Amino acid sequence: RDAIILIKNTINHLKHTFNKEFNDVYSSKKQEIQRVAERSERIKVILRDLKSDEAVTVPEFKKIEVPESYLVVEDNEIPFEKYLTPEEKAAQLEKERLEAERRKLEEADNARERALNTMMHGKLEIRPEDELQKDLEKPEFMLTKNEDQYSEEELKIAKDFEKREKTLMEEREKYRKALEAELKKLQTANAEAMSSFDEKLSKLFKLRIEYQKTVNQEELKIVRIARSIHQHDYLEECERNLSQPLDEFKQFKLKTQEEVAEIKRSIDKLRDEHELIIQEDKAIEKQFKKDFADVEAFTLEILAKLYKRRPKIVKQKTINNETNSRSPNPFHVKVEDPDRAFLEAMAELDTDIHKPEILEDEIWERFVEARAIKVESE
């Protein structure tokens, strides 16, 4: 991101540098247009003196070259008349009346202007070239007499007139040639100035292409860096999105491993307890056989079956408490203790009702005690 800021500063510097070059050329164009316009005014005067209809093209700025001109509204662009209040209309009429009276007074008694029009054709300055345009006025006798009718005095006057007329024509020719030379010089100067500016403008255009090329390259760097940053941020986000469930899975795995280890320990403990119980059970059965070694094999077989016999009962049984109808809870149930039921059933098996007839009371009592030890161990 810091690199992008530095590149943007470089682009800004390049644009400001080119703008300075452009402003210099723009100022140069203003000066050249002004010089060409001044020479063109002189060319118009020369063409008028030479009585030529050649058109003179004066370069000027186009509207698009002067952007601020779009913000200026000219009067001719408004197709409606300006609204004037009654007070403004009265003031304008009064101003027009005073101006008309002033002009009327100047026209009525203006001796200076009348003298200027009479003696100098309305001009204060007399130009030599204007005098060359005037034709010499021939003496009256040259208009009414033939040359062979001239007197000696008239011949002298005629020769002097012809000499002055010849001199005037020569001066006119010299003046014409001077005007043509000046015209050519001014036209050449205008052409060279415009050609020189065109070359300068062409160099500026090539420079703009180089600057634009450099700016585009720098902007491409910005795009690449921005793309790299975006990819980096995207990958980091993906990594975060993937690492979170992975961490959760790792924690779950550790927890599961701990639970598995705890279960294994429990299993090992239960296995040890189970083996111990089996060993105790074997020892009890072995002791049972020793205790009843004095009985016959058939009797021992019956005792072994009774020794392994257990009552068949439901370990958990729910009994509706129908007798306790006065209980505030109509859904009250009584749960019977399975261990108590089992012990009661075993006590019932220990009674003489279940004693085989072939057994003696002393053997049955010993058997009941031995079975009770077995049941207690279970």
Disulfide bonds with the S-S distance in Angstrom:
none
